[in-house]
Amino acid sequence: MDWCRRMLIGVALVGPAIGAHADTPLPPEDQKRIQQGKALTEAAGQQELPSDMQQGIQRAECLKATARRTAEQSRRWAEQWVQRLKQAQAVRQAHLERKKAEREAAAKAPRALVFASRSLGQKGLDDLLSAAAASRNTTVVFRGIPKDATLSRGIWAIQALAAAHKPVPNILIDPTLFRRFSVTAVPAIVLLEAGEAFPIQSEKIVKGAEVLARVAGLSDPAWLLREVAHGVRGDQGIRGPMQAISEPDLLEVMKARMATIDWKTKKKQAKARFWRQQRFIELPRATQYRRRVIDPTVAVAQDIRAADGTVIVQQGERINPLDMRPFTQAVVVFDPLDKRQMVWLAKTIPHLKKRPGVQRLTFIATRLERERGWESYRRVTDAVDAPVYLLTPDVVQRFQVETTPTIITARNKRFVVETFALQSNKPISETE
């Protein structure tokens, strides 16, 4: 660049002059050169940098300023995040401590059973449930569900009453508690000794928790709790209006409904439904003999480890389940509604039992008579003198069963699947 060359020339001219002794006078020509060098140096310093270099310097300054701002923002964000984390931890710790204190206080406080009924009316029930919702040691007890309501609808109606309050009060439907404490009208309150906070299983109450005090005619346990705190014990009598219990005893209702059920008819209908809803896997009859050998060996996809991390089987290792447990069955898949197959099976069973390695026969049917159901099942089991199972998709897929009758055995650590044609009605061999 021109300005760089001029600067170098100036330096070259000034350099000798600087090295010269100050007391030695210079010739006029040298002094002229020195003056020219100074003029060139001054001109080079006054000349502006090229625009592309100026823009580069400006960009570098901008990047430097942006980096400083980003670092400062990151530092402030990190400080705020740490502060919020500390606040969240403090809130959580305070919540845990508060819950612990509530549990400890509940364990020391008496437990209240408030006996209720829908006969108290909407407002009466709302007041009772609001008071119960304020204490986790209070449980509202109903004797049963509304008259003529189904069990599911009756329970839903009582749950809906409770759901309108926050928090939702503890509620039991338990006629045995009404009997245990001889409650025949509502509202009534029974205070029990300190112990496990509600909700609590009814049988734990029945087994002998001490009754501290009780009162009738009140729906809020606050008054009785204050009296007990001052040492009052026992029955405090009737302190307010009472109502008859509108819900019948749930146990009596269930007994009455059970008595009306014709269980013989129900049983018969259940059996009929079983076979009507049963899905059979129907297969065609075989037209020729076919023998297939299936190798059950599988390659392990990943290491199999014990609980302590020890590798039991390594990835890639090949395992044959017949190495670990021999297959000593002969599985017969057949169609019991095919008379020819049943005749063939009767002749085949004695020979099949004599095959080497066969210790047990397993019979699997592809279908049964839907309308005759269990009668059809009994007829088939009597014919083979053994339990009969229904064919499942897993067996079809695992052994590639396509037709009937099919016999599945094992030999030389391989499964052998044989399909038989019935044209000759010839039984199978005892040696294969």
C-alpha positions as CSV (number, residue, x, y, z in Angstrom):
1,M,0.0,0.0,0.0
2,D,1.2,3.6,-0.8
3,W,1.1,4.8,2.8
4,C,3.1,1.8,4.0
5,R,5.8,2.4,1.4
6,R,6.0,6.1,2.4
7,M,6.4,5.1,6.0
8,L,9.2,2.7,5.2
9,I,11.0,5.3,3.2
10,G,10.7,7.8,6.0
11,V,12.1,5.4,8.5
12,A,15.0,4.6,6.2
13,L,15.8,8.3,5.8
14,V,15.5,9.1,9.5
15,G,17.5,6.1,10.7
16,P,20.9,7.3,9.6
17,A,20.2,10.7,11.0
18,I,19.4,9.3,14.4
19,G,22.6,7.3,14.4
20,A,24.7,10.5,13.6
21,H,26.4,12.3,16.4
22,A,24.5,15.4,17.6
23,D,27.6,17.6,17.6
24,T,28.6,16.7,14.0
25,P,27.1,19.2,11.5
26,L,25.4,17.6,8.5
27,P,25.9,18.6,5.0
28,P,23.0,20.5,3.5
29,E,22.1,17.6,1.3
30,D,21.7,15.3,4.3
31,Q,19.6,17.9,6.2
32,K,17.4,18.2,3.2
33,R,16.9,14.4,3.1
34,I,16.0,14.4,6.8
35,Q,13.4,17.1,6.3
36,Q,11.9,15.2,3.5
37,G,11.8,12.0,5.6
38,K,10.0,13.9,8.5
39,A,7.5,15.3,6.1
40,L,6.7,11.8,4.6
41,T,6.3,10.4,8.2
42,E,3.9,13.1,9.2
43,A,1.9,12.6,6.0
44,A,1.7,8.9,6.6
45,G,0.4,9.4,10.1
46,Q,-2.3,11.8,8.9
47,Q,-3.6,9.5,6.2
48,E,-6.8,7.5,7.1
49,L,-6.9,3.7,7.2
50,P,-8.7,1.9,4.3
51,S,-12.5,1.4,4.8
52,D,-12.4,-2.4,4.9
53,M,-9.8,-2.3,7.7
54,Q,-11.8,0.3,9.6
55,Q,-15.0,-1.9,9.3
56,G,-13.1,-4.9,10.6
57,I,-11.9,-2.9,13.7
58,Q,-15.4,-1.7,14.3
59,R,-16.8,-5.3,14.1
60,A,-14.2,-6.5,16.5
61,E,-15.1,-3.8,19.0
62,C,-18.8,-4.7,18.6
63,L,-18.2,-8.4,19.2
64,K,-16.1,-7.5,22.2
65,A,-18.9,-5.4,23.7
66,T,-21.5,-8.1,22.9
67,A,-19.4,-10.7,24.7
68,R,-19.1,-8.5,27.7
69,R,-22.9,-8.0,27.8
70,T,-23.6,-11.7,27.3
71,A,-21.3,-12.7,30.1
72,E,-23.0,-10.2,32.4
73,Q,-26.4,-11.5,31.5
74,S,-25.4,-15.1,32.0
75,R,-23.9,-14.2,35.4
76,R,-27.2,-12.5,36.5
77,W,-29.3,-15.3,35.2
78,A,-27.2,-17.9,37.1
79,E,-27.5,-15.9,40.3
80,Q,-31.3,-15.6,39.8
81,W,-31.6,-19.3,39.1
82,V,-29.6,-20.3,42.2
83,Q,-31.8,-17.9,44.3
84,R,-35.0,-19.4,42.9
85,L,-33.7,-22.9,43.6
86,K,-32.9,-22.0,47.1
87,Q,-36.4,-20.6,47.6
88,A,-38.0,-23.7,46.1
89,Q,-36.0,-25.9,48.4
90,A,-37.0,-23.8,51.3
91,V,-40.6,-24.0,50.4
92,R,-40.4,-27.7,49.9
93,Q,-38.7,-28.2,53.2
94,A,-41.3,-26.1,54.9
95,H,-44.1,-28.1,53.3
96,L,-42.5,-31.4,54.4
97,E,-42.1,-30.1,57.9
98,R,-45.7,-28.9,58.0
99,K,-47.0,-32.2,56.8
100,K,-44.9,-34.0,59.4
101,A,-46.2,-31.8,62.1
102,E,-49.8,-32.4,60.9
103,R,-49.2,-36.2,61.0
104,E,-47.8,-36.0,64.4
105,A,-50.6,-33.8,65.7
106,A,-53.2,-36.1,64.1
107,A,-51.6,-39.2,65.7
108,K,-52.0,-37.5,69.1
109,A,-55.5,-36.2,68.5
110,P,-58.8,-38.1,69.0
111,R,-60.5,-39.6,66.0
112,A,-64.0,-38.6,65.2
113,L,-66.8,-40.7,63.6
114,V,-69.6,-38.5,62.4
115,F,-72.7,-40.6,61.5
116,A,-74.8,-39.1,58.7
117,S,-77.7,-39.7,56.4
118,R,-79.3,-38.0,53.4
119,S,-82.3,-37.4,55.6
120,L,-80.4,-34.4,57.1
121,G,-81.2,-32.5,53.8
122,Q,-78.9,-30.7,51.5
123,K,-77.9,-27.9,53.8
124,G,-77.5,-30.2,56.8
125,L,-75.2,-32.5,54.8
126,D,-73.2,-29.6,53.4
127,D,-72.6,-28.2,56.9
128,L,-71.6,-31.7,58.2
129,L,-69.2,-32.4,55.3
130,S,-67.6,-28.9,55.5
131,A,-66.8,-29.5,59.2
132,A,-65.5,-33.0,58.4
133,A,-63.3,-31.7,55.6
134,A,-61.5,-29.4,58.0
135,S,-59.9,-32.3,59.9
136,R,-58.1,-35.3,58.6
137,N,-59.0,-37.2,61.8
138,T,-62.7,-37.0,61.0
139,T,-64.6,-39.6,59.0
140,V,-68.3,-39.3,57.9
141,V,-70.1,-42.7,58.1
142,F,-73.2,-43.6,56.1
143,R,-75.3,-46.7,56.8
144,G,-76.0,-47.5,53.1
145,I,-77.0,-46.1,49.8
146,P,-80.2,-44.4,48.9
147,K,-83.2,-46.7,48.8
148,D,-83.9,-48.3,45.4
149,A,-80.6,-47.1,44.0
150,T,-78.1,-49.5,42.4
151,L,-74.9,-50.0,44.3
152,S,-72.8,-48.2,41.8
153,R,-75.2,-45.2,41.5
154,G,-75.6,-45.1,45.3
155,I,-71.9,-44.9,45.9
156,W,-71.5,-42.4,43.1
157,A,-74.2,-40.2,44.7
158,I,-72.3,-40.1,48.1
159,Q,-69.0,-39.5,46.4
160,A,-70.5,-36.6,44.5
161,L,-71.6,-35.0,47.9
162,A,-68.0,-35.3,49.2
163,A,-66.4,-34.0,46.0
164,A,-68.1,-30.7,46.4
165,H,-65.9,-29.9,49.4
166,K,-62.2,-29.0,49.5
167,P,-60.4,-30.9,50.8
168,V,-62.6,-33.9,50.2
169,P,-63.7,-35.3,53.5
170,N,-63.1,-39.0,54.5
171,I,-66.3,-41.0,53.9
172,L,-67.2,-44.6,54.8
173,I,-70.3,-46.6,53.9
174,D,-70.3,-49.1,56.8
175,P,-73.5,-50.3,58.5
176,T,-71.3,-52.3,61.0
177,L,-70.2,-49.1,62.7
178,F,-73.8,-48.0,63.2
179,R,-74.4,-51.4,64.9
180,R,-71.2,-51.3,66.8
181,F,-72.0,-47.9,68.4
182,S,-75.8,-48.4,68.4
183,V,-76.5,-45.4,66.2
184,T,-80.2,-45.3,65.2
185,A,-80.6,-41.6,64.4
186,V,-78.4,-38.8,63.0
187,P,-76.4,-36.8,63.3
188,A,-74.2,-38.5,66.0
189,I,-70.6,-38.2,66.9
190,V,-68.3,-40.7,68.5
191,L,-64.7,-39.7,69.6
192,L,-62.2,-42.5,69.7
193,E,-58.8,-42.5,71.4
194,A,-55.8,-41.2,69.5
195,G,-54.3,-43.5,66.9
196,E,-54.0,-44.0,63.2
197,A,-55.5,-41.1,61.3
198,F,-58.4,-41.6,59.0
199,P,-59.2,-43.0,56.5
200,I,-59.1,-46.2,58.5
201,Q,-60.4,-49.7,58.0
202,S,-63.6,-50.3,59.9
203,E,-62.4,-53.6,61.4
204,K,-59.7,-51.8,63.2
205,I,-62.3,-49.7,65.0
206,V,-64.5,-52.7,65.7
207,K,-61.6,-54.5,67.3
208,G,-61.6,-52.3,70.4
209,A,-60.6,-48.7,70.1
210,E,-61.5,-46.9,73.3
211,V,-64.5,-44.5,73.1
212,L,-63.7,-41.2,74.7
213,A,-67.0,-39.5,74.4
214,R,-70.1,-39.3,72.2
215,V,-72.9,-36.9,71.5
216,A,-76.1,-36.9,69.4
217,G,-77.7,-34.0,67.6
218,L,-74.5,-32.3,66.5
219,S,-72.7,-32.5,63.2
220,D,-69.5,-30.6,64.0
221,P,-67.1,-32.5,66.3
222,A,-65.5,-29.2,67.5
223,W,-67.7,-28.9,70.6
224,L,-67.1,-32.5,71.7
225,L,-63.3,-32.1,71.1
226,R,-63.2,-29.1,73.4
227,E,-65.1,-31.0,76.1
228,V,-62.8,-34.0,75.8
229,A,-59.8,-31.6,76.0
230,H,-61.1,-30.4,79.4
231,G,-61.4,-33.9,80.7
232,V,-65.0,-34.7,79.8
233,R,-65.7,-38.4,79.0
234,G,-68.7,-40.6,78.2
235,D,-72.1,-40.0,76.6
236,Q,-73.1,-36.3,76.4
237,G,-76.6,-37.0,75.4
238,I,-78.7,-35.3,72.7
239,R,-77.6,-31.7,72.0
240,G,-79.6,-30.9,68.9
241,P,-82.3,-32.1,66.5
242,M,-82.3,-35.7,65.2
243,Q,-83.4,-37.3,62.0
244,A,-84.3,-40.9,61.2
245,I,-81.8,-42.7,58.9
246,S,-83.2,-42.8,55.4
247,E,-80.7,-45.3,54.0
248,P,-81.4,-49.0,54.6
249,D,-78.7,-51.1,56.1
250,L,-76.4,-51.9,53.2
251,L,-75.7,-55.5,54.4
252,E,-79.4,-56.2,54.7
253,V,-80.0,-54.8,51.2
254,M,-77.3,-56.9,49.7
255,K,-78.6,-60.0,51.5
256,A,-82.1,-59.3,50.2
257,R,-80.9,-58.8,46.7
258,M,-78.7,-61.9,46.8
259,A,-81.7,-63.9,47.9
260,T,-83.7,-62.9,44.8
261,I,-81.0,-64.2,42.4
262,D,-81.6,-67.5,40.7
263,W,-78.1,-68.8,41.0
264,K,-78.8,-72.0,39.0
265,T,-80.0,-69.9,36.1
266,K,-77.1,-67.6,36.4
267,K,-74.7,-70.5,36.4
268,K,-76.4,-72.0,33.3
269,Q,-76.3,-68.6,31.5
270,A,-72.6,-68.1,32.4
271,K,-71.8,-71.5,30.9
272,A,-73.8,-70.8,27.8
273,R,-72.1,-67.4,27.4
274,F,-68.7,-69.0,27.7
275,W,-69.1,-71.2,24.7
276,R,-71.0,-68.6,22.6
277,Q,-68.2,-66.1,23.1
278,Q,-65.4,-68.6,22.6
279,R,-63.2,-68.1,19.5
280,F,-62.2,-71.3,17.9
281,I,-59.3,-71.7,15.4
282,E,-60.7,-74.0,12.8
283,L,-58.2,-75.8,10.5
284,P,-58.9,-77.9,7.4
285,R,-58.4,-81.7,7.4
286,A,-55.0,-82.8,6.0
287,T,-55.0,-84.4,2.6
288,Q,-51.4,-85.9,2.7
289,Y,-48.8,-86.9,5.2
290,R,-46.2,-84.3,5.9
291,R,-43.3,-84.2,8.3
292,R,-41.5,-81.1,9.3
293,V,-38.5,-80.6,11.7
294,I,-38.3,-77.3,13.7
295,D,-35.1,-76.1,15.3
296,P,-36.0,-74.2,18.5
297,T,-32.5,-72.7,18.8
298,V,-32.5,-68.9,19.3
299,A,-29.6,-66.4,19.3
300,V,-29.5,-64.1,22.4
301,A,-30.0,-60.5,21.3
302,Q,-28.2,-59.0,24.3
303,D,-26.4,-60.1,27.4
304,I,-28.6,-61.8,30.1
305,R,-27.4,-60.8,33.5
306,A,-28.1,-61.8,37.1
307,A,-29.3,-59.3,39.7
308,D,-25.6,-58.6,40.7
309,G,-24.6,-57.9,37.1
310,T,-23.0,-61.2,36.4
311,V,-23.4,-62.2,32.8
312,I,-25.3,-65.5,32.6
313,V,-25.6,-65.7,28.8
314,Q,-23.6,-63.5,26.4
315,Q,-24.9,-61.7,23.4
316,G,-24.9,-63.8,20.3
317,E,-24.8,-67.1,22.2
318,R,-27.2,-69.7,20.7
319,I,-29.6,-71.5,23.1
320,N,-31.8,-74.5,22.5
321,P,-34.5,-74.8,25.2
322,L,-34.5,-78.6,24.7
323,D,-31.0,-78.7,26.1
324,M,-32.3,-77.4,29.4
325,R,-35.6,-79.3,29.5
326,P,-36.4,-82.2,27.3
327,F,-39.8,-82.3,25.6
328,T,-41.4,-85.6,26.7
329,Q,-45.0,-84.9,25.4
330,A,-46.8,-85.8,22.3
331,V,-49.2,-82.9,21.5
332,V,-52.2,-84.0,19.4
333,V,-54.1,-81.2,17.6
334,F,-57.4,-82.5,16.3
335,D,-60.9,-81.6,15.3
336,P,-63.3,-83.4,17.6
337,L,-66.3,-82.6,15.4
338,D,-64.7,-84.6,12.5
339,K,-65.9,-88.2,13.1
340,R,-63.1,-89.7,10.9
341,Q,-60.5,-87.9,13.0
342,M,-62.0,-89.3,16.2
343,V,-62.0,-92.8,14.8
344,W,-58.4,-92.3,13.7
345,L,-57.5,-90.9,17.1
346,A,-58.9,-93.8,19.0
347,K,-56.6,-96.2,17.0
348,T,-53.6,-93.8,17.3
349,I,-53.5,-93.2,21.0
350,P,-52.3,-96.7,22.1
351,H,-49.4,-96.5,19.5
352,L,-48.5,-93.0,20.4
353,K,-48.1,-93.9,24.1
354,K,-45.5,-96.5,23.1
355,R,-43.3,-94.1,21.2
356,P,-39.8,-93.8,22.7
357,G,-39.5,-90.6,24.8
358,V,-43.2,-89.9,25.0
359,Q,-44.3,-89.8,28.6
360,R,-47.5,-87.9,28.4
361,L,-50.2,-87.0,25.8
362,T,-51.7,-83.5,25.5
363,F,-54.8,-83.1,23.5
364,I,-55.7,-79.8,21.8
365,A,-59.1,-79.3,20.1
366,T,-59.7,-76.8,17.2
367,R,-63.4,-76.5,18.0
368,L,-66.4,-77.8,20.0
369,E,-70.1,-77.6,19.6
370,R,-71.2,-74.1,20.8
371,E,-74.8,-75.0,21.5
372,R,-74.0,-78.1,23.5
373,G,-70.9,-76.5,25.1
374,W,-69.9,-78.4,28.2
375,E,-71.7,-81.5,27.1
376,S,-69.6,-81.5,23.9
377,Y,-66.5,-80.9,26.0
378,R,-67.3,-83.8,28.3
379,R,-67.9,-86.1,25.4
380,V,-64.5,-85.3,23.9
381,T,-62.6,-85.7,27.2
382,D,-64.3,-89.0,27.8
383,A,-63.2,-90.2,24.3
384,V,-59.6,-89.5,24.9
385,D,-59.7,-90.1,28.7
386,A,-57.8,-86.9,29.4
387,P,-58.2,-83.1,29.7
388,V,-58.7,-81.3,26.4
389,Y,-57.4,-77.8,25.7
390,L,-58.5,-75.3,23.0
391,L,-56.0,-74.4,20.3
392,T,-54.4,-71.0,20.7
393,P,-52.7,-68.7,18.2
394,D,-49.4,-69.1,20.1
395,V,-49.4,-72.9,19.4
396,V,-50.4,-72.4,15.8
397,Q,-47.6,-69.9,15.2
398,R,-44.9,-71.6,17.2
399,F,-45.3,-75.0,15.6
400,Q,-46.7,-73.8,12.2
401,V,-49.9,-75.9,12.6
402,E,-51.8,-75.7,9.3
403,T,-54.1,-78.8,9.2
404,T,-55.5,-81.6,11.4
405,P,-54.8,-84.1,12.8
406,T,-51.2,-82.9,13.7
407,I,-48.9,-84.5,16.2
408,I,-46.0,-82.6,17.8
409,T,-43.1,-84.5,19.4
410,A,-39.4,-84.0,19.9
411,R,-36.4,-85.9,18.6
412,N,-32.7,-85.1,18.6
413,K,-33.4,-81.8,20.3
414,R,-35.7,-80.7,17.5
415,F,-39.4,-80.5,17.3
416,V,-41.1,-82.9,14.9
417,V,-44.4,-81.8,13.5
418,E,-46.4,-84.5,11.6
419,T,-49.6,-84.1,9.7
420,F,-51.6,-87.2,8.8
421,A,-54.0,-87.9,6.0
422,L,-57.0,-90.1,6.9
423,Q,-57.8,-91.8,3.6
424,S,-56.6,-95.1,4.9
425,N,-57.5,-94.7,8.6
426,K,-54.1,-96.3,9.2
427,P,-52.7,-95.6,12.7
428,I,-49.3,-94.0,13.2
429,S,-46.1,-95.9,13.8
430,E,-44.8,-96.6,17.3
431,T,-41.2,-95.9,16.3
432,E,-41.5,-92.4,14.9
